[in-house]
Amino acid sequence: MAKKLSVVQQKQQANVLKSLETVEQAAAALYADFVGCWFSMEFENFPGSLLVRCQFNSEPALAAALEQKLDLYFQKQIHKQLFKCGILVKDIKRHVVLTTLSADD
């Protein structure tokens, strides 16, 4: 059974979700092969444990995204949106990855 989140943890989670939704909306309009973002984190080690995965619909789409350096785009946009919510992530490169895996994989 999952442990109930504290008010602070719920706020952290809501802020991350809000930030990613903003990035998803902008990216979906720009990149047809972009599926969405999902994340995992350990609340005891937040924001250091935050890992955001930006999902693309196929390996060729992922390869093209990496070739276009979209990883830098997503890192910058996610970092900016998290900062707007008061979340400062040091070395954002370690916290954002592009993938073809879904949250269910």
DSSP file (Angstrom, degrees, kcal/mol; ACC not computed):
  #  RESIDUE AA STRUCTURE BP1 BP2  ACC     N-H-->O    O-->H-N    N-H-->O    O-->H-N    TCO  KAPPA ALPHA  PHI   PSI    X-CA   Y-CA   Z-CA
    1    1 A M              0   0    0      0, 0.0     2,-0.1     0, 0.0     0, 0.0   0.000 360.0 360.0 360.0 133.8    0.0    0.0    0.0
    2    2 A A        -     0   0    0      1,-0.1     2,-0.2     3,-0.0     3,-0.0  -0.437 360.0-113.1 -73.6 142.3    1.3    3.4   -1.0
    3    3 A K        -     0   0    0     -2,-0.1     2,-0.1     1,-0.1    -1,-0.1  -0.521  35.9-106.9 -73.5 138.9    2.1    5.9    1.8
    4    4 A K        -     0   0    0     -2,-0.2     2,-0.2     1,-0.1    -1,-0.1  -0.448  36.5-118.3 -68.1 137.0   -0.1    9.0    1.8
    5    5 A L        -     0   0    0     -2,-0.1    -1,-0.1     1,-0.1     2,-0.0  -0.507  22.9-122.9 -78.7 142.9    1.6   12.1    0.6
    6    6 A S     >  -     0   0    0     -2,-0.2     4,-2.6     1,-0.1     5,-0.2  -0.263  31.6-101.3 -73.2 169.9    2.0   15.0    2.9
    7    7 A V  H  > S+     0   0    0      1,-0.2     4,-2.1     2,-0.2     5,-0.1   0.902 125.1  50.0 -60.4 -42.1    0.7   18.5    1.9
    8    8 A V  H  > S+     0   0    0      2,-0.2     4,-2.4     1,-0.2    -1,-0.2   0.921 111.1  48.3 -63.2 -44.5    4.2   19.6    0.9
    9    9 A Q  H  > S+     0   0    0      1,-0.2     4,-2.6     2,-0.2    -2,-0.2   0.885 110.1  52.1 -64.7 -38.8    4.7   16.5   -1.2
   10   10 A Q  H  X S+     0   0    0     -4,-2.6     4,-2.4     2,-0.2    -1,-0.2   0.897 110.3  48.7 -63.4 -39.6    1.3   16.9   -2.9
   11   11 A K  H  X S+     0   0    0     -4,-2.1     4,-2.5     2,-0.2    -2,-0.2   0.908 110.8  50.3 -66.5 -42.0    2.3   20.5   -3.7
   12   12 A Q  H  X S+     0   0    0     -4,-2.4     4,-2.2     2,-0.2    -2,-0.2   0.939 112.4  46.9 -60.3 -46.8    5.6   19.4   -5.1
   13   13 A Q  H  X S+     0   0    0     -4,-2.6     4,-2.5     1,-0.2    -2,-0.2   0.908 111.9  50.4 -62.7 -42.6    3.9   16.8   -7.3
   14   14 A A  H  X S+     0   0    0     -4,-2.4     4,-2.6     1,-0.2    -1,-0.2   0.890 110.0  50.6 -63.2 -40.0    1.3   19.3   -8.5
   15   15 A N  H  X S+     0   0    0     -4,-2.5     4,-2.3     2,-0.2    -1,-0.2   0.895 110.8  48.2 -66.5 -39.9    4.0   21.8   -9.4
   16   16 A V  H  X S+     0   0    0     -4,-2.2     4,-2.6     2,-0.2     5,-0.2   0.936 113.1  48.4 -64.8 -45.1    5.9   19.2  -11.4
   17   17 A L  H  X S+     0   0    0     -4,-2.5     4,-2.4     1,-0.2    -2,-0.2   0.923 111.5  49.6 -60.1 -45.3    2.7   18.2  -13.2
   18   18 A K  H  X S+     0   0    0     -4,-2.6     4,-1.7     1,-0.2    -1,-0.2   0.914 111.9  48.9 -59.7 -44.5    1.8   21.8  -14.0
   19   19 A S  H  X S+     0   0    0     -4,-2.3     4,-1.9     1,-0.2    -2,-0.2   0.923 112.9  46.4 -62.2 -45.7    5.3   22.4  -15.3
   20   20 A L  H  X S+     0   0    0     -4,-2.6     4,-3.0     1,-0.2    -1,-0.2   0.858 107.7  56.5 -69.4 -34.6    5.3   19.4  -17.5
   21   21 A E  H  X S+     0   0    0     -4,-2.4     4,-2.3    -5,-0.2    -1,-0.2   0.902 107.2  49.9 -62.4 -39.8    1.8   20.0  -18.9
   22   22 A T  H  X S+     0   0    0     -4,-1.7     4,-1.7     2,-0.2    -2,-0.2   0.925 113.3  45.3 -63.2 -45.1    3.0   23.5  -20.1
   23   23 A V  H  X S+     0   0    0     -4,-1.9     4,-2.7     1,-0.2     5,-0.2   0.908 111.5  53.3 -65.4 -42.3    6.0   21.9  -21.8
   24   24 A E  H  X S+     0   0    0     -4,-3.0     4,-2.9     1,-0.2     5,-0.2   0.912 107.0  51.3 -59.1 -44.5    3.9   19.1  -23.3
   25   25 A Q  H  X S+     0   0    0     -4,-2.3     4,-1.2     1,-0.2    -1,-0.2   0.920 114.0  43.3 -61.7 -44.4    1.4   21.6  -24.8
   26   26 A A  H  X S+     0   0    0     -4,-1.7     4,-0.9     1,-0.2    -1,-0.2   0.919 116.9  46.3 -67.2 -43.5    4.1   23.6  -26.5
   27   27 A A  H  X S+     0   0    0     -4,-2.7     4,-3.0     1,-0.2     3,-0.4   0.872 106.2  58.1 -70.0 -37.1    6.1   20.6  -27.7
   28   28 A A  H  < S+     0   0    0     -4,-2.9    -1,-0.2     1,-0.2    -2,-0.2   0.855 106.0  50.5 -62.2 -34.1    3.0   18.8  -29.1
   29   29 A A  H  < S+     0   0    0     -4,-1.2    -1,-0.2    -5,-0.2    -2,-0.2   0.790 118.5  38.3 -72.3 -27.2    2.3   21.7  -31.3
   30   30 A L  H  < S+     0   0    0     -4,-0.9     2,-0.5    -3,-0.4    -2,-0.2   0.802 118.3  42.7 -92.9 -33.1    5.9   21.7  -32.6
   31   31 A Y    ><  -     0   0    0     -4,-3.0     3,-1.4     1,-0.1    -1,-0.2  -0.931  57.3-166.1-127.8 108.8    6.7   18.0  -32.9
   32   32 A A  T 3  S+     0   0    0     -2,-0.5    -1,-0.1     1,-0.3    -4,-0.0   0.792  90.6  54.5 -63.5 -29.5    4.2   15.6  -34.3
   33   33 A D  T 3  S+     0   0    0     28,-0.1    24,-2.2    23,-0.1     2,-0.4   0.478  82.1 108.4 -86.2  -1.7    6.1   12.5  -33.0
   34   34 A F  E <   -A   56   0A   0     -3,-1.4    22,-0.2    22,-0.2     3,-0.1  -0.621  42.9-178.9 -78.4 130.6    6.2   13.7  -29.4
   35   35 A V  E     -     0   0A   0     20,-3.2     2,-0.3    -2,-0.4    21,-0.2   0.870  46.4 -84.0 -96.3 -49.2    3.8   11.7  -27.2
   36   36 A G  E     -A   55   0A   0     19,-1.2    19,-3.4     2,-0.0     2,-0.3  -0.964  37.3 -83.0 163.5-177.9    4.2   13.4  -23.8
   37   37 A C  E     +A   54   0A   0     -2,-0.3     2,-0.3    17,-0.2    17,-0.2  -0.886  32.5 175.4-117.7 148.9    6.2   13.6  -20.6
   38   38 A W  E     -A   53   0A   0     15,-2.1    15,-3.4    -2,-0.3     2,-0.3  -0.966  10.5-160.9-145.3 161.6    6.2   11.6  -17.4
   39   39 A F  E     -A   52   0A   0     -2,-0.3     2,-0.3    13,-0.2    13,-0.2  -0.928  13.0-159.1-144.0 161.9    8.3   11.6  -14.3
   40   40 A S  E     +A   51   0A   0     11,-1.9    11,-2.5    -2,-0.3     2,-0.3  -0.974  20.7 162.0-137.2 152.8    9.4    9.7  -11.3
   41   41 A M        -     0   0    0     -2,-0.3     2,-0.6     9,-0.2     9,-0.1  -0.978  37.2-126.2-165.1 156.5   10.9   11.0   -8.0
   42   42 A E    >   -     0   0    0     -2,-0.3     3,-1.6     3,-0.2     7,-0.3  -0.958  20.9-149.1-106.5 118.9   11.6   10.1   -4.4
   43   43 A F  G >  S+     0   0    0     -2,-0.6     3,-1.1     1,-0.3    -1,-0.1   0.800  95.0  61.1 -62.3 -28.5   10.0   12.8   -2.2
   44   44 A E  G 3  S+     0   0    0      1,-0.3    -1,-0.3    -3,-0.1     0, 0.0   0.742 114.2  35.5 -69.0 -21.6   12.7   12.3    0.4
   45   45 A N  G <> S+     0   0    0     -3,-1.6     4,-2.2     2,-0.1    -1,-0.3  -0.192  95.1 178.7-124.9  39.9   15.4   13.4   -2.1
   46   46 A F  T <4  +     0   0    0     -3,-1.1    -3,-0.0     1,-0.3    -5,-0.0  -0.740  61.3   9.7 -92.2 137.5   13.5   16.0   -4.1
   47   47 A P  T >4 S+     0   0    0      0, 0.0     3,-1.5     0, 0.0    -1,-0.3  -0.981 124.5  61.4 -92.8   2.3   14.4   17.7   -6.5
   48   48 A G  T 34 S+     0   0    0      1,-0.3    -2,-0.2    -6,-0.1    41,-0.0   0.772 106.4  48.5 -60.2 -26.7   17.6   15.7   -6.8
   49   49 A S  T 3< S+     0   0    0     -4,-2.2    -1,-0.3    -7,-0.3    -3,-0.2   0.474  81.2 121.9 -93.5  -2.6   15.7   12.5   -7.5
   50   50 A L    <   -     0   0    0     -3,-1.5     2,-0.4    -5,-0.2    -9,-0.2  -0.408  36.2-179.3 -65.7 130.0   13.4   14.0  -10.2
   51   51 A L  E     -A   40   0A   0    -11,-2.5   -11,-1.9    -2,-0.2     2,-0.5  -0.960   6.9-165.8-133.0 115.7   13.7   12.2  -13.5
   52   52 A V  E     -Ab  39  96A   0     43,-3.7    45,-2.4    -2,-0.4     2,-0.5  -0.863   2.8-161.2-103.0 131.3   11.6   13.5  -16.4
   53   53 A R  E     -Ab  38  97A   0    -15,-3.4   -15,-2.1    -2,-0.5     2,-0.7  -0.959   5.0-155.7-114.7 126.9   11.2   11.3  -19.5
   54   54 A C  E     -Ab  37  98A   0     43,-3.0    45,-2.5    -2,-0.5     2,-0.4  -0.903  21.1-146.6-102.9 115.3   10.0   12.9  -22.8
   55   55 A Q  E     -Ab  36  99A   0    -19,-3.4   -20,-3.2    -2,-0.7   -19,-1.2  -0.661  15.3-169.6 -95.7 135.2    8.4   10.2  -24.9
   56   56 A F  E     -A   34   0A   0     43,-2.7   -22,-0.2    -2,-0.4     6,-0.1  -0.835  30.0-120.7-114.8 157.8    8.5    9.9  -28.6
   57   57 A N  S    S+     0   0    0    -24,-2.2     2,-0.3    -2,-0.3   -23,-0.1   0.571  84.8  11.8 -81.9  -8.3    6.3    7.4  -30.6
   58   58 A S  S  > S-     0   0    0    -25,-0.2     4,-2.2    41,-0.1     5,-0.1  -0.991  72.3-108.0-159.5 163.2    9.1    5.5  -32.4
   59   59 A E  H  > S+     0   0    0     -2,-0.3     4,-2.9     2,-0.2     5,-0.2   0.912 118.6  51.5 -61.9 -44.2   12.9    4.9  -32.5
   60   60 A P  H  > S+     0   0    0      0, 0.0     4,-2.4     0, 0.0    -1,-0.2   0.902 110.8  49.2 -60.9 -38.1   13.3    6.8  -35.8
   61   61 A A  H  > S+     0   0    0      2,-0.2     4,-2.2     1,-0.2    -2,-0.2   0.894 111.7  49.0 -66.1 -38.9   11.4    9.8  -34.3
   62   62 A L  H  X S+     0   0    0     -4,-2.2     4,-2.5     2,-0.2     5,-0.2   0.924 110.8  49.8 -65.2 -44.5   13.6    9.6  -31.2
   63   63 A A  H  X S+     0   0    0     -4,-2.9     4,-2.2     1,-0.2    -2,-0.2   0.908 111.9  48.4 -60.9 -41.9   16.8    9.4  -33.3
   64   64 A A  H  X S+     0   0    0     -4,-2.4     4,-2.0     2,-0.2    -1,-0.2   0.892 110.3  52.0 -65.2 -39.0   15.6   12.5  -35.3
   65   65 A A  H  <>S+     0   0    0     -4,-2.2     5,-3.0     1,-0.2     6,-0.4   0.912 111.0  46.8 -63.6 -42.9   14.8   14.3  -32.1
   66   66 A L  H ><5S+     0   0    0     -4,-2.5     3,-1.1     3,-0.2    -1,-0.2   0.884 110.4  53.0 -66.8 -37.5   18.3   13.6  -30.8
   67   67 A E  H 3<5S+     0   0    0     -4,-2.2    -1,-0.2     1,-0.3    -2,-0.2   0.864 109.4  48.9 -64.7 -35.5   19.8   14.7  -34.1
   68   68 A Q  T 3<5S-     0   0    0     -4,-2.0    -1,-0.3    -5,-0.1    -2,-0.2   0.399 115.7-120.0 -82.7   3.0   17.9   18.0  -33.8
   69   69 A K  T X>5 +     0   0    0     -3,-1.1     4,-1.1    -4,-0.1     3,-0.8   0.863  59.2 153.8  60.0  39.0   19.1   18.4  -30.3
   70   70 A L  H 3>< +     0   0    0     -5,-3.0     4,-3.0     1,-0.2     5,-0.2   0.715  62.3  72.8 -69.9 -19.0   15.6   18.4  -28.9
   71   71 A D  H 3> S+     0   0    0     -6,-0.4     4,-2.4     1,-0.2    -1,-0.2   0.910  98.2  48.0 -59.8 -38.9   17.0   17.1  -25.6
   72   72 A L  H <> S+     0   0    0     -3,-0.8     4,-2.4     2,-0.2    -1,-0.2   0.887 110.2  52.1 -67.0 -39.0   18.5   20.6  -25.1
   73   73 A Y  H  X S+     0   0    0     -4,-1.1     4,-2.6     2,-0.2     5,-0.2   0.953 112.6  44.0 -60.2 -50.6   15.1   22.1  -25.9
   74   74 A F  H  X S+     0   0    0     -4,-3.0     4,-2.8     1,-0.2     5,-0.3   0.901 112.3  52.6 -64.7 -40.7   13.3   19.9  -23.4
   75   75 A Q  H  X S+     0   0    0     -4,-2.4     4,-2.4    -5,-0.2    -1,-0.2   0.940 112.8  44.7 -58.7 -46.9   15.9   20.5  -20.8
   76   76 A K  H  X S+     0   0    0     -4,-2.4     4,-2.4     2,-0.2    -2,-0.2   0.934 116.1  45.2 -64.8 -46.9   15.7   24.3  -21.1
   77   77 A Q  H  X S+     0   0    0     -4,-2.6     4,-2.3     2,-0.2    -2,-0.2   0.909 115.5  46.0 -66.6 -42.5   11.8   24.4  -21.2
   78   78 A I  H  X S+     0   0    0     -4,-2.8     4,-2.7    -5,-0.2     5,-0.3   0.920 112.9  50.5 -66.0 -43.5   11.4   22.0  -18.3
   79   79 A H  H  X S+     0   0    0     -4,-2.4     4,-2.3    -5,-0.3    -2,-0.2   0.923 111.9  48.3 -59.5 -44.6   14.0   23.8  -16.3
   80   80 A K  H  X S+     0   0    0     -4,-2.4     4,-1.8    -5,-0.2    -2,-0.2   0.911 113.6  45.9 -63.3 -44.5   12.3   27.2  -17.0
   81   81 A Q  H  X S+     0   0    0     -4,-2.3     4,-1.0     2,-0.2    -2,-0.2   0.893 112.7  49.5 -69.4 -39.8    8.8   25.9  -16.1
   82   82 A L  H ><>S+     0   0    0     -4,-2.7     5,-2.7     1,-0.2     3,-0.6   0.914 109.6  52.6 -63.6 -41.3   10.0   24.2  -12.9
   83   83 A F  H ><5S+     0   0    0     -4,-2.3     3,-1.7    -5,-0.3    -1,-0.2   0.875 102.8  58.0 -62.1 -37.7   11.8   27.4  -11.9
   84   84 A K  H 3<5S+     0   0    0     -4,-1.8    -1,-0.3     1,-0.3    -2,-0.2   0.803 107.0  49.3 -61.3 -28.5    8.6   29.4  -12.4
   85   85 A C  T <<5S-     0   0    0     -4,-1.0    -1,-0.3    -3,-0.6    -2,-0.2   0.355 127.0-101.2 -91.9   4.8    7.0   27.0   -9.8
   86   86 A G  T < 5S+     0   0    0     -3,-1.7     2,-0.6     1,-0.2    -3,-0.2   0.670  81.5 130.4  86.7  17.2    9.8   27.6   -7.4
   87   87 A I      < -     0   0    0     -5,-2.7     2,-0.7    -6,-0.1    -1,-0.2  -0.920  38.8-164.7-108.4 115.5   11.7   24.3   -8.1
   88   88 A L        -     0   0    0     -2,-0.6     2,-0.6    -3,-0.1    -9,-0.0  -0.887   3.7-170.3-103.4 116.2   15.4   24.7   -8.8
   89   89 A V        -     0   0    0     -2,-0.7     3,-0.4   -10,-0.2     2,-0.3  -0.921  13.9-144.0-107.2 118.1   17.0   21.6  -10.3
   90   90 A K  S    S+     0   0    0     -2,-0.6     4,-0.1     1,-0.2     5,-0.0  -0.591  80.9   8.6 -79.2 143.2   20.8   21.7  -10.5
   91   91 A D  S >  S-     0   0    0     -2,-0.3     3,-2.0     1,-0.1     4,-0.3   0.961  71.7-167.8  51.1  65.4   22.3   20.2  -13.6
   92   92 A I  G >> S+     0   0    0     -3,-0.4     3,-1.7     1,-0.3     4,-0.7   0.718  76.0  77.1 -55.8 -24.2   19.0   19.6  -15.5
   93   93 A K  G 34 S+     0   0    0      1,-0.3     3,-0.4     2,-0.2    -1,-0.3   0.823  93.0  51.5 -57.9 -31.8   20.9   17.4  -18.0
   94   94 A R  G <4 S+     0   0    0     -3,-2.0    -1,-0.3     1,-0.2    -2,-0.2   0.609 110.6  49.7 -78.6 -11.8   20.8   14.6  -15.5
   95   95 A H  T <4 S+     0   0    0     -3,-1.7   -43,-3.7    -4,-0.3     2,-0.4   0.462 101.4  61.7-110.6  -3.4   17.1   14.9  -14.9
   96   96 A V  E  <  +b   52   0A   0     -4,-0.7     2,-0.3    -3,-0.4   -43,-0.2  -0.989  56.5 169.2-130.0 125.9   15.6   15.0  -18.4
   97   97 A V  E     -b   53   0A   0    -45,-2.4   -43,-3.0    -2,-0.4     2,-0.4  -0.970  28.2-131.8-132.7 150.3   15.9   12.1  -21.0
   98   98 A L  E     +b   54   0A   0     -2,-0.3     2,-0.3   -45,-0.2   -43,-0.2  -0.820  39.4 158.0 -98.2 142.4   14.2   11.4  -24.3
   99   99 A T  E     -b   55   0A   0    -45,-2.5   -43,-2.7    -2,-0.4   -41,-0.1  -0.941  49.8-138.0-153.5 168.8   12.8    7.9  -24.7
  100  100 A T  S    S+     0   0    0     -2,-0.3     2,-0.2   -45,-0.2   -45,-0.1   0.413  75.6 104.6-108.1  -6.6   10.3    5.7  -26.6
  101  101 A L        -     0   0    0      1,-0.1     2,-0.2     2,-0.0    -2,-0.1  -0.483  63.1-140.9 -76.4 144.2    9.3    3.9  -23.4
  102  102 A S    >   -     0   0    0     -2,-0.2     3,-1.2     1,-0.1    -2,-0.1  -0.487  30.9-100.5 -94.9 172.7    5.9    4.7  -21.9
  103  103 A A  T 3  S+     0   0    0      1,-0.2    -1,-0.1    -2,-0.2    -2,-0.0   0.738 123.5  55.9 -63.5 -22.4    5.2    5.0  -18.2
  104  104 A D  T 3         0   0    0      1,-0.2    -1,-0.2     0, 0.0    -3,-0.0   0.615 360.0 360.0 -86.5 -13.5    3.7    1.5  -18.4
  105  105 A D    <         0   0    0     -3,-1.2    -1,-0.2     0, 0.0    -2,-0.1   0.474 360.0 360.0 -77.3 360.0    6.9   -0.2  -19.9
